[in-house]
Amino acid sequence: MGKLRSRIAETGSKTNMKKTTIELTEEQYFFLKEKALELQKQNQNASIASIIRDLIEKDRQGWNQRKASGAQKLR
């Protein structure tokens, strides 16, 4: 319980945390891992998991933007 409390103190509250589960093929997983390893060389303090999470979030944002711009073109 102490770890949870310290984690909540770091993040501010439970509402700031989110958990996402995605399914990847082996090919996708190895691509993400290789990209994350390259990026980790630039930022020694970052973990592989946090880098992969950032890559996925950036891709998701780009996908949402492309989706929104595609919907505008249809109007």
Backbone as CSV, one residue per row, in Angstrom:
resi,resn,N_x,N_y,N_z,CA_x,CA_y,CA_z,C_x,C_y,C_z
1,MET,0.818,-1.188,0.000,0.000,0.000,0.000,0.864,1.254,0.000
2,GLY,2.019,1.164,0.629,2.924,2.304,0.661,3.397,2.708,-0.721
3,LYS,3.648,1.722,-1.574,4.088,2.019,-2.935,2.996,2.734,-3.716
4,LEU,1.744,2.298,-3.516,0.630,2.939,-4.201,0.511,4.391,-3.766
5,ARG,0.628,4.628,-2.480,0.538,6.005,-1.981,1.650,6.875,-2.543
6,SER,2.870,6.348,-2.600,3.967,7.155,-3.138,3.770,7.392,-4.630
7,ARG,3.229,6.412,-5.348,2.964,6.576,-6.778,1.874,7.631,-6.992
8,ILE,0.850,7.598,-6.138,-0.204,8.601,-6.234,0.364,9.985,-5.952
9,ALA,1.256,10.079,-4.987,1.879,11.367,-4.671,2.691,11.873,-5.858
10,GLU,3.371,10.964,-6.571,4.168,11.367,-7.731,3.275,11.862,-8.864
11,THR,2.175,11.182,-9.111,1.340,11.512,-10.258,0.252,12.514,-9.934
12,GLY,-0.032,12.726,-8.663,-1.052,13.690,-8.283,-2.336,13.028,-7.842
13,SER,-2.780,12.014,-8.546,-3.985,11.277,-8.170,-4.110,10.043,-9.039
14,LYS,-5.038,9.197,-8.689,-5.268,7.986,-9.480,-5.811,8.326,-10.868
15,THR,-6.501,9.446,-11.010,-7.121,9.778,-12.286,-6.093,10.134,-13.354
16,ASN,-4.867,10.472,-12.964,-3.843,10.806,-13.950,-3.228,9.566,-14.585
17,MET,-3.449,8.416,-13.977,-2.861,7.190,-14.502,-3.848,6.520,-15.446
18,LYS,-3.321,5.959,-16.529,-4.166,5.192,-17.424,-3.422,3.941,-17.840
19,LYS,-4.160,2.909,-18.093,-3.572,1.641,-18.488,-4.128,1.282,-19.856
20,THR,-3.243,0.985,-20.763,-3.641,0.620,-22.108,-3.026,-0.718,-22.454
21,THR,-3.811,-1.581,-23.028,-3.323,-2.870,-23.487,-3.523,-2.923,-24.989
22,ILE,-2.469,-3.295,-25.694,-2.574,-3.430,-27.144,-2.034,-4.793,-27.542
23,GLU,-2.522,-5.291,-28.641,-2.019,-6.547,-29.177,-1.121,-6.229,-30.364
24,LEU,0.051,-6.826,-30.366,1.023,-6.607,-31.429,1.437,-7.937,-32.032
25,THR,1.723,-7.914,-33.308,2.350,-9.076,-33.912,3.815,-9.082,-33.477
26,GLU,4.485,-10.191,-33.671,5.909,-10.234,-33.319,6.690,-9.189,-34.105
27,GLU,6.334,-9.018,-35.366,7.018,-8.048,-36.219,6.839,-6.625,-35.674
28,GLN,5.616,-6.285,-35.281,5.360,-4.961,-34.724,6.118,-4.761,-33.414
29,TYR,6.106,-5.809,-32.571,6.797,-5.723,-31.284,8.292,-5.481,-31.484
30,PHE,8.917,-6.238,-32.375,10.348,-6.071,-32.585,10.670,-4.727,-33.226
31,PHE,9.801,-4.226,-34.108,10.001,-2.897,-34.673,9.970,-1.842,-33.567
32,LEU,8.947,-1.914,-32.698,8.837,-0.951,-31.603,10.031,-1.046,-30.669
33,LYS,10.451,-2.258,-30.364,11.568,-2.436,-29.439,12.861,-1.883,-30.038
34,GLU,13.110,-2.137,-31.312,14.310,-1.613,-31.968,14.292,-0.086,-31.986
35,LYS,13.140,0.485,-32.314,13.007,1.949,-32.325,13.239,2.503,-30.924
36,ALA,12.676,1.834,-29.915,12.840,2.270,-28.527,14.299,2.181,-28.094
37,LEU,15.006,1.135,-28.504,16.421,1.009,-28.155,17.243,2.125,-28.779
38,GLU,16.911,2.484,-30.025,17.603,3.601,-30.680,17.375,4.901,-29.913
39,LEU,16.122,5.129,-29.521,15.793,6.354,-28.797,16.382,6.350,-27.392
40,GLN,16.509,5.174,-26.787,17.070,5.101,-25.443,18.545,5.489,-25.451
41,LYS,19.238,5.226,-26.546,20.636,5.631,-26.651,20.769,7.153,-26.557
42,GLN,19.755,7.869,-27.044,19.760,9.329,-26.981,19.387,9.828,-25.590
43,ASN,18.510,9.092,-24.904,18.043,9.498,-23.578,18.259,8.329,-22.617
44,GLN,19.407,8.293,-21.986,19.799,7.172,-21.132,18.864,6.973,-19.939
45,ASN,18.170,8.023,-19.505,17.313,7.929,-18.326,15.946,7.312,-18.612
46,ALA,15.553,7.238,-19.871,14.225,6.742,-20.221,14.209,5.220,-20.263
47,SER,13.125,4.647,-19.789,12.977,3.191,-19.849,12.405,2.799,-21.209
48,ILE,12.616,1.559,-21.600,12.075,1.047,-22.855,10.553,1.170,-22.845
49,ALA,9.946,0.819,-21.712,8.477,0.879,-21.614,7.961,2.299,-21.814
50,SER,8.616,3.283,-21.208,8.133,4.659,-21.355,8.335,5.161,-22.781
51,ILE,9.403,4.742,-23.415,9.644,5.150,-24.804,8.600,4.523,-25.718
52,ILE,8.307,3.236,-25.527,7.285,2.570,-26.339,5.934,3.229,-26.107
53,ARG,5.621,3.543,-24.867,4.363,4.213,-24.545,4.281,5.556,-25.283
54,ASP,5.376,6.315,-25.298,5.404,7.601,-26.003,5.232,7.421,-27.508
55,LEU,5.896,6.419,-28.080,5.768,6.154,-29.515,4.330,5.820,-29.880
56,ILE,3.689,4.992,-29.061,2.302,4.607,-29.320,1.386,5.813,-29.197
57,GLU,1.611,6.631,-28.190,0.772,7.823,-27.989,0.930,8.801,-29.152
58,LYS,2.149,9.010,-29.627,2.377,9.901,-30.777,1.674,9.368,-32.013
59,ASP,1.756,8.049,-32.230,1.099,7.439,-33.380,-0.409,7.582,-33.270
60,ARG,-0.941,7.394,-32.071,-2.386,7.515,-31.847,-2.848,8.950,-32.129
61,GLN,-2.070,9.937,-31.688,-2.428,11.332,-31.936,-2.401,11.632,-33.432
62,GLY,-1.381,11.142,-34.122,-1.297,11.343,-35.564,-2.457,10.684,-36.290
63,TRP,-2.830,9.491,-35.837,-3.948,8.773,-36.444,-5.239,9.553,-36.248
64,ASN,-5.450,10.085,-35.050,-6.656,10.877,-34.773,-6.695,12.138,-35.622
65,GLN,-5.537,12.780,-35.821,-5.486,13.980,-36.651,-5.798,13.643,-38.105
66,ARG,-5.217,12.541,-38.603,-5.490,12.126,-39.983,-6.960,11.754,-40.145
67,LYS,-7.508,11.107,-39.155,-8.921,10.716,-39.182,-9.809,11.956,-39.208
68,ALA,-9.472,12.963,-38.389,-10.262,14.197,-38.325,-10.150,14.976,-39.634
69,SER,-8.965,15.051,-40.210,-8.806,15.797,-41.463,-9.499,15.066,-42.612
70,GLY,-9.531,13.756,-42.569,-10.252,12.973,-43.582,-11.744,13.200,-43.497
71,ALA,-12.267,13.326,-42.288,-13.698,13.583,-42.096,-14.054,14.970,-42.603
72,GLN,-13.152,15.938,-42.442,-13.410,17.294,-42.922,-13.430,17.332,-44.444
73,LYS,-12.597,16.513,-45.078,-12.554,16.496,-46.547,-13.841,15.927,-47.122
74,LEU,-14.484,15.022,-46.388,-15.714,14.404,-46.872,-16.910,15.370,-46.837
75,ARG,-16.799,16.417,-46.054,-17.940,17.360,-45.931,-18.103,18.213,-47.126
